Amino acid sequence: MEKSKVLVVGGTGYIGRRMVEASLAQGHPTFVLQRPEIGMDIEKLQMLLSFKAKGATLVEGSFADHKSLVEAVKKVDVVICTMSGVHFRSHNLLMQLKLVEAIKEAGNIKRFLPSEFGMDPARMEDALEPGRVTFDEKMVVRKAIEEANIPHTYVSSNCFAAYFVPNCSQLGTLTPPKEKVSLYGDGNVKAVFVDEDDVAAYTIKAIDDPRTLNKTVYVRPPENILSQRQIIEMWEKLTGKKLDKSSISAEEFLASIKGLDYAGQVGVGHFYHIYYEGCLTNFEIGEEGEEASKLYPEVDYIRMDEYLKRYL
């Protein structure tokens, strides 16, 4: 079967660059949107040029120029958007509505994958303020996609490993704890942790798969369904050193939101849902979804004990 042509929007971002690499690696003709808004950002430009050297095609287009987006979309079969939805970087989710309009007008797209790649927003209708804005905006984008009858796949890839695993899920840091670690409650609530390159590999496999059409793909590799306590124990085993553990109750954790900046408040809310409510694992995947590691057992996903070895 001929491989679909793929356009990655947000291709220089944290997940976007991995989508470009995975698309190229899996043999898809790969296009990356080059936006004039890049301005003087030399790192982004050099990354785009590195994609070009590896065989990607750069396509100029701007969210401020509807016609340019339509022309970019017409060159491909599949559009993957990876614009940031986290508040400590940049938060651009509703800009995707302009992309939806362009895809609707172009009329040729076989599959659109909007910027999701986290918790399933359809399951987060009771999420706390202010963090619920992320889920509410993703649902606004979904509604526009479905009302326009655009073929789609939503990817729920749970926790990006680099943000949640080396730090033993401590807020405000990305590096492993040296002496002390805080447990959320008893630390036994299960979550799901996925290497970011694996997220991209699974996503690209899904784009031409009829089984994932108009469905949610959950990236839930069985050996990476772990509790915070299990991750801490993995790190202790690798280092041969025990950490001093203290527990934070749900009430204490929620009270810590006071005095934080907006991004911090969003982060606390999301951590609460993951580590106290178990929002990533407290449901079975039903008819509306598929699980990526079952669909694509050939992907040898990275286990978290292996992932942690990078930080020794």
N, C-alpha and C positions, 0 to 999 in steps of 0.2 A: 504494500500500500504506500502511495506517495505520502511523504511527511508534510504535514501542514506548515504553512509559512506563519511565523510567530512574530508579533510586535510586542516588545516589552516597554511599558510606559513606567518611568521611574527606574530605569536600568542602571543608574549609578548609585542607587540607594543600598541599604544594608541587605535587604532580601532581593532587590531587583538585580544586582550584579550577579547573584547566584543563579537567578532565573536565566539570565543571558548565557552564563557558562554552561548550565545544564541543557539548555535548548541547543546550543552548539554541539555539546558532547553527544547528545542523542540524535544528531544529524538533521535537525530542522533548519531550513533557511530562516535565519534569525535577523530581525530588524529591531533597532533600538531608537526610540524617539529622542531626538536632539532638540532641546528647547532653547530658544534665544535667551530665555531668562537666566541661563547659565552664567552670562555676564563674564566676570573676571575669575570665576571659580576654576582655577587651573587644574586642580585634582580631578574634578569631574570631567573636564575636557580630555585630560590625558587618559582617564579610564575609558571614555568613549573611543578614543583613538586605539587603545589596546584591544577593545572588542573588534574594531574594524580590522586590525592586523590579524585577528584570529578567524576572520571570515564573516563577521556580522556586517549588516548594511545599516548605516546611519541615515535616519529619515528626519528631516526638519519639520517641526510642527510646534504650535503654541496653543495653550489653553485660552489665550486672548484672541485667537484667530480660528474661528470655527471651520472655515474652508480648508485650512492647512491640516486640521485634525481629520477631516473627512478624507482628504487625499492620502494621508498616511495610512488610515484604516483600510482604504481600498486596495492597498498593496499586499494585504495579508489575509489569512484565514482565521487566525486566532489572535485575540488581544489579551495580554496579561498586564494588569495594573498593580503596581507595588508601591503606590504613593503612601507616605508615612501616615500612620494613625496614632502615633504615640506623642504625648505632650512634651516630653523632655527633648525631643528632636524637632520635628515640625509636624503640624497636624493639618492635613489637606484633604480629608476624605470626601468632602462634598464637592471638591473640584471634579470628581469623577462624573458628576451629572453632565458636565460638558462633553465628556468622552462618550457617555451613554447616548447623548443627542447625535454625536458624530457617527457612532456605530449604527444608530437607527436610520440616519439619512443614507449612509453608505450602502446598507442593505445586503452586504456580502459576507458578514462574519458568521462562521460556523460555531464559534465558542468564545464567550467573554468570561474571563476570570477577574472579578473586581478585587480590590485590595481588602483582603480579609486576613487569613494567615495567623489567627489567634484563637480566642474562644469563639464558640458559635453564637453570634449575636441573637439568633432566634430563640436561644434558651436563656437570654439575659434580660427579660422584660422586667424583672424585679430588682435589677442592679441598683446599687447605691449612687446617689449624687456625690460629687460631680462626675465620677468615672463612667457613669452610664452613657454619657455623651458619645463615647466611642461606639457603643453598640447601637444607640439610636440612629447615629449617622450612617452606619453600615446598613441598617434596615431601610433607611430612606433610599439609599443607592439600590438595594435589592428590589424595592418596590418599583423604582423607575425601570430597572432591567426587565422585570416580569411584566409590567404594563406595556412595555415596548415589544414584548414577545421575542426578546433576544436570547438565543440559546446560551446557556451559562453553566458554569460549575463553581461552587463555593468551596474554598479549601479552609478547613479548620485545623490548624497545625499546632494548636496548644502552646506550650512554653518553649520559646527559643532557648536552646541549651546555654548559650553564652551569657544570657541575662539571669538565669535561674540556678544553674548547677555549680559552677566553680565557687560562687559566693555562698553556697549552701542556703540559697534563697534569702540572704540578708538584704534588706532595702538599702539603697544609697551607695552600694559598692559593687564592683564586678569581680573582685579578687577574693581568693579563699581566706577565711578567718584564721588567725594565728593562735589565739588563745581561747576566745569565748564565742559562743554561738547562741542565738535566740531561737527557740522552738515556737512555732505557732500552735498553741494548744498543746496537745500531746505529741505533735509532730508526725502523727500516723495517718493523716488524710492523704489519699493517693492523688497524684497529679500525673501529667504526661509531659515528657521532656524530649525534644527532637533536635538533632543537629541541623543547623540551618542549610547545609548543603543537601542533606537528605530531604528536607522540605521541598527544595527546588527539584530534586530528582523525581520525587513522587508526583509533584505538580505537573511537570512536563509529560510524564507518562500518562496522566489523566486526560490531556487535552484532545487526543484523538480516539479516546475510548468511549464507545457508545454506552457502556455501563455507568458512566459518570455524568451523562447528559442531563442537565436540569436537576442535579443532585448536589448534596453536600458531601465532600470527601473529608473524612476525619483521619488525620495522621495520628494513629494511636498504636505504635509498635509495642507488642506485648511486653517485651523485656525492659521497656522504658516507662512503664506505668509504675511509678515509685512514690514513696512518701518522702517528705523532707528528712525524716529521721534516717531512712535508708541511704539517702545521698550523703548525709553527714557521716554515716558509718563507712561508706565507700571511701570517703576522703581520709578518715581516721586510719583505715586499713592501709591505704596507699602511703600515708606519711608515717605510720607507726606511732602516732601521737593522738592522745585523747583530748577532745575539746571540752571546756567547761560549759555545760548546758544550763540554760534557764528557760522557763516557759512563760509565754505571754498569753493571758486569757483573751478571749474574743472582745470582752468589754474594754480591757486595757488597750488592745490593738486599735479598736475603733476610736477610742478617746485620743489616741496619738495624732489623729487627723488635724486636731486644733493647732493652729499656729504654723501649719505647713503651707508652702506655696501651692498654687493650683495644680501643677504637675505632680507634686508630692501627694496631694489629696487624691488625685486620680489613681496613683500607684497603690496607695493604701487600700482603696476600695477594691481594686482588681486582686490584690494579694488576699484580701479577706474572702472574696468569692472562691479563689483557688484553694487556699489552705485551711479555711474554716468550714466553708460550705461544700467543698469538693466538687465544684461546678464542672470540672473537666471529666470526671469519672462517675458521677452519680446518675448516669442514664445509660440505657442500652441504645445502640445505633439501630434505628428502625428502617422502614421502607424508604424514608426520605434521604437516606445516606448510604455510604459505602466506607469501608475501612481500608486505607491505602496499603498497609503491609499485607493484607489478605489478597488484595487485587494484584499486587506486584511483589510477590515473594522473592523475585530475583534481585531486588534492591537489598544489599547487605548493609542494613542500617547500623550506624555507630551506637554502641552501647555506652551508657554513661560512665562506667568505670574506665573504659578506654578513653573517653572524652576527657576525664579528669586528669589523666596522665600528662596531658599537655601543660598542666599548671604546676607540675612538680619542680 
